[in-house]
Amino acid sequence: MKTMVMADPVRFPRMTTAELRESFLLNALYEPGKIHFNYVVDADRAAIGMTAPVDSPIALPTYPQLRADYFTERRELGALNIGGSGVIKVGSKSYELNNLDVLYVGRGNADVSFESKDKKNPAIFYLLSYPAHAVYPVALVRKEEANPTDLGSAETCNHRTICKYIHLEGARSCQLVMGVTHLHPGSSWNTLPPHTHDRRTEIYMYFNLPGNARVIHLMGSPDETRHLVMANRDVVASPVWSIHAGVGTQAYSFCWGMGGENQVYSDMDPAPIESLR
């Protein structure tokens, strides 16, 4: 587990491209047959990971940064499958996840492991975890159950479908909120107009991008924006003072996850497009 510390809004405007990428971008999580995590201290102590089991199951380890006997001793975990069919075992129970299914694992589950049903088409689990101070039950949410809602339009190039998995009206959690947005063909903009929210951080993981496609992710305070060029399965951590929006070279999907003191989906502070600089 790599520890990551994000830059503050005072240093941010003077950072080079390399410094911005080092401070906010996670682009080395995916590796077949392995599990990798980053620990973002100043993003509500988020742990962001990915695992792609191939030949054998991969157990969820604990790490020195957590000072815990096992990973979920004081944490909750959301797992989104962006690959082939797979299985997550929690204790003695197995949960089969197809593509775009999500499993919520609550605090106190000592034994968690991941495996693929077909190593020729392995599962890829994107993992997002936050500290938990209450216990909620393990919950499997199928993609069909994620309350899909259409927003935007083709005229504004942001026709998209938002799917909510872990939230107040879905799988319950202590502070983790998790969902997926799918851009429709011909649309490229997400989360526009953008927003910030001081009560929680937000993590974006972009996926369903071909190897030669990219997303230009916009971040920073509304009057001092910068950008990151992101590829398939790249992750960006957004501090509370930063907008989080992007435009792709073609349609794509992204997983949005949040942790903080408020789980209300609409809790955000809009940044009108005309205010952006």
BELUR-V827055 format. One record per backbone hydrogen bond with DSSP energy under -1.0 kcal/mol. NH is the residue of the N-H (numbers start at 1). CO is the residue of the C=O. If there is no record, write none. Layout:
NH_CO / NH_CO
//
This chain:
2_37 / 4_39 / 12_8 / 14_11 / 15_12 / 20_16 / 21_17 / 22_18 / 23_19 / 24_20 / 25_21 / 26_235 / 33_52 / 34_31 / 36_50 / 38_48 / 39_2 / 40_46 / 41_4 / 43_40 / 46_40 / 47_129 / 48_38 / 49_127 / 50_36 / 51_125 / 52_34 / 58_114 / 60_112 / 66_63 / 73_70 / 76_130 / 77_105 / 78_128 / 79_103 / 80_126 / 81_101 / 82_124 / 84_122 / 86_97 / 87_115 / 88_95 / 89_113 / 90_93 / 91_111 / 93_90 / 95_88 / 97_86 / 100_81 / 101_98 / 102_141 / 103_79 / 104_139 / 105_77 / 108_72 / 113_89 / 114_58 / 115_87 / 117_85 / 121_118 / 125_51 / 126_80 / 127_49 / 128_78 / 129_47 / 130_76 / 132_74 / 139_104 / 141_102 / 145_142 / 146_143 / 149_162 / 151_160 / 157_154 / 158_153 / 160_151 / 161_182 / 162_149 / 163_180 / 164_146 / 165_178 / 166_178 / 170_167 / 171_165 / 177_258 / 178_166 / 179_256 / 180_163 / 181_254 / 182_161 / 183_252 / 184_159 / 187_184 / 188_157 / 189_157 / 190_246 / 196_269 / 200_197 / 201_259 / 202_238 / 203_257 / 204_236 / 205_255 / 206_234 / 207_253 / 213_210 / 215_230 / 216_247 / 217_228 / 218_245 / 219_226 / 224_221 / 226_219 / 228_217 / 230_215 / 233_206 / 234_231 / 235_26 / 236_204 / 237_24 / 238_202 / 242_239 / 243_220 / 245_218 / 246_190 / 247_216 / 248_188 / 249_214 / 253_207 / 254_181 / 255_205 / 256_179 / 257_203 / 258_177 / 259_201 / 261_199 / 267_264 / 268_266 / 269_196 / 271_194 / 275_272 / 276_273 / 277_222
//
